[in-house]
Amino acid sequence: GAMSTNSVKICVVGPREGGKTLLCKLLAGTLPEHDRGYHPTKGLRIQEVERIGPGGIAVNVQLRDCSGDFDAYATCFPAMALDMDGLIVVYDPDEEGKEAELERWHESFSTVEGVRLDSKQVLVVGIHRGRGGEGAPPKFPITGKLTKLPNAVVEVSGDDVAGSARRVGVEVDRCVQHVVTKKRELE
């Protein structure tokens, strides 16, 4: 029905400290101005946000912010992925050697039983926090097979929370629109 179409569930996964919770808080507008601390997510944090879907409709998006501790929670992935409509894989593009791990996250969540995602329902996003200094480009954007999926690197700065939220939102909204469209086709 129309109501369920306008509500989607998206899992946010990836390595520790990649920026998953940061992405969710930016979208929800709950990022404290000066919180630079790292607080690892235990299990799963759920964040509900409203985004704009196809044709400007309001879409309720349930973001499932999943712990980056792969080994501790791998057995929980099927529960975390239950009824999911989309997947966002988040990474830090200034950190080297993450590709294999990102592929493992993508593989694990996109092959959970009952989940059928086409590539447009997935977003691979580098949260670039400018650790190399002001204006430094990301050192290690993905180059492997995940580049075949929709992917982007987004500049995020604690000094420009509104701009950061807007930039993240543009990429996520593109994913949300595909997810909603696909869900409609299946109903």
C-alpha positions as CSV (number, residue, x, y, z in Angstrom):
1,G,0.0,0.0,0.0
2,A,1.0,3.7,-0.3
3,M,1.9,4.0,3.4
4,S,4.5,1.2,3.4
5,T,6.0,2.4,0.1
6,N,6.8,5.7,1.7
7,S,8.6,4.0,4.5
8,V,12.0,2.3,3.8
9,K,14.6,0.6,5.8
10,I,18.3,1.1,5.0
11,C,21.2,-0.6,6.7
12,V,24.3,1.5,7.2
13,V,27.4,-0.7,7.4
14,G,31.1,-0.7,7.1
15,P,34.4,-0.7,9.1
16,R,34.8,0.8,12.5
17,E,35.3,4.6,12.6
18,G,34.3,4.9,9.0
19,G,31.6,7.5,9.8
20,K,28.4,5.5,9.9
21,T,27.0,7.1,13.0
22,L,28.2,10.5,11.8
23,L,26.3,10.0,8.5
24,C,23.1,9.1,10.4
25,K,23.4,12.0,12.8
26,L,24.0,14.5,10.0
27,L,20.9,13.2,8.2
28,A,18.9,13.4,11.5
29,G,20.2,16.8,12.4
30,T,21.4,15.5,15.8
31,L,25.1,16.0,15.4
32,P,26.4,18.0,18.4
33,E,28.4,21.0,17.2
34,H,31.6,20.0,19.0
35,D,31.4,16.3,19.6
36,R,34.7,14.9,18.2
37,G,34.7,11.8,20.4
38,Y,34.4,8.3,19.0
39,H,31.7,6.2,20.6
40,P,31.6,2.7,19.0
41,T,28.1,1.5,18.2
42,K,27.2,-1.6,20.1
43,G,24.9,-3.8,18.0
44,L,22.5,-1.6,16.2
45,R,21.3,2.0,16.5
46,I,18.1,3.0,14.8
47,Q,17.6,6.5,13.6
48,E,14.4,7.6,11.8
49,V,14.7,10.5,9.4
50,E,12.4,12.0,6.8
51,R,13.8,12.5,3.3
52,I,12.4,13.4,0.0
53,G,11.4,10.6,-2.4
54,P,10.4,10.4,-6.0
55,G,8.2,13.3,-7.1
56,G,8.9,15.1,-3.9
57,I,7.0,12.8,-1.6
58,A,8.1,12.6,2.1
59,V,9.7,9.3,2.9
60,N,10.3,7.9,6.3
61,V,13.7,6.3,6.3
62,Q,14.7,4.0,9.1
63,L,18.5,4.1,9.1
64,R,20.0,1.0,10.8
65,D,23.4,2.1,12.0
66,C,25.1,-1.3,12.4
67,S,28.2,-1.8,14.6
68,G,31.5,-1.9,12.6
69,D,32.7,-4.8,14.7
70,F,32.3,-7.4,11.9
71,D,33.3,-10.5,13.9
72,A,31.4,-9.7,17.0
73,Y,28.1,-9.2,15.2
74,A,28.3,-11.3,12.0
75,T,25.7,-13.8,13.4
76,C,23.3,-10.9,13.9
77,F,23.5,-9.6,10.3
78,P,20.3,-11.5,9.2
79,A,18.4,-9.9,12.0
80,M,19.8,-6.5,11.3
81,A,19.1,-6.9,7.6
82,L,15.5,-8.1,8.1
83,D,13.1,-6.4,5.6
84,M,15.8,-4.0,4.5
85,D,15.2,-2.0,1.3
86,G,18.6,-0.5,0.8
87,L,22.2,-0.6,1.9
88,I,24.7,2.2,2.5
89,V,28.4,1.1,2.9
90,V,30.4,3.8,4.7
91,Y,34.2,4.1,4.8
92,D,37.0,6.6,5.5
93,P,38.6,7.5,2.2
94,D,41.8,8.6,4.0
95,E,42.4,5.1,5.3
96,E,44.4,2.7,3.3
97,G,43.6,-1.0,2.6
98,K,39.9,-1.0,3.4
99,E,38.6,-2.4,0.1
100,A,38.5,-6.1,1.0
101,E,36.7,-5.3,4.2
102,L,34.2,-3.1,2.4
103,E,33.6,-5.8,-0.1
104,R,33.0,-8.2,2.8
105,W,30.4,-5.9,4.4
106,H,28.7,-5.4,1.1
107,E,28.7,-9.1,0.3
108,S,27.5,-10.1,3.8
109,F,24.5,-7.7,3.8
110,S,23.5,-8.1,0.2
111,T,23.4,-11.9,0.4
112,V,21.3,-12.2,3.5
113,E,18.5,-14.6,2.9
114,G,15.4,-12.9,1.6
115,V,17.3,-9.7,0.6
116,R,17.3,-8.9,-3.1
117,L,19.0,-5.6,-3.8
118,D,19.9,-4.3,-7.2
119,S,23.0,-2.1,-7.5
120,K,21.0,1.1,-7.4
121,Q,19.6,0.3,-4.0
122,V,23.2,0.4,-2.7
123,L,25.4,3.4,-2.0
124,V,29.1,3.3,-1.2
125,V,30.1,6.5,0.5
126,G,33.4,7.8,1.7
127,I,33.0,10.2,4.6
128,H,36.0,12.5,4.0
129,R,36.9,14.4,7.1
130,G,39.9,16.2,5.7
131,R,42.4,14.5,8.0
132,G,45.1,15.3,5.5
133,G,44.7,19.0,6.3
134,E,42.5,21.7,4.8
135,G,41.5,21.0,1.2
136,A,43.5,17.8,1.0
137,P,41.9,15.3,-1.4
138,P,40.9,11.9,-0.1
139,K,43.9,9.7,-0.2
140,F,42.3,6.3,-0.8
141,P,38.9,6.5,-2.6
142,I,37.8,3.0,-3.6
143,T,39.2,1.6,-6.9
144,G,38.0,-2.0,-6.9
145,K,34.8,-3.7,-7.8
146,L,32.6,-1.6,-5.5
147,T,33.2,1.3,-8.0
148,K,30.6,-0.4,-10.2
149,L,28.0,0.5,-7.5
150,P,26.7,4.0,-7.0
151,N,29.5,5.7,-5.0
152,A,30.6,9.0,-3.8
153,V,33.0,10.7,-1.5
154,V,31.4,13.5,0.6
155,E,33.3,16.3,2.4
156,V,32.3,16.4,6.0
157,S,33.5,19.0,8.5
158,G,32.6,19.7,12.1
159,D,32.9,23.4,11.3
160,D,30.2,23.2,8.6
161,V,27.6,20.8,9.9
162,A,24.8,22.2,7.8
163,G,26.8,22.0,4.6
164,S,28.0,18.5,5.5
165,A,24.5,17.4,6.2
166,R,23.4,18.8,2.8
167,R,26.2,17.0,0.9
168,V,25.5,13.7,2.6
169,G,21.8,14.2,2.0
170,V,22.2,14.6,-1.7
171,E,23.8,11.2,-2.1
172,V,21.5,9.4,0.4
173,D,18.4,10.9,-1.3
174,R,19.5,9.5,-4.6
175,C,19.6,6.1,-3.0
176,V,16.3,6.6,-1.2
177,Q,14.6,7.5,-4.5
178,H,15.8,4.3,-6.2
179,V,14.8,2.3,-3.1
180,V,11.3,3.7,-3.1
181,T,10.9,3.2,-6.8
182,K,12.0,-0.4,-6.6
183,K,9.7,-1.1,-3.6
184,R,6.7,0.2,-5.6
185,E,7.5,-2.1,-8.5
186,L,7.5,-5.0,-6.1
187,E,4.3,-4.2,-4.4
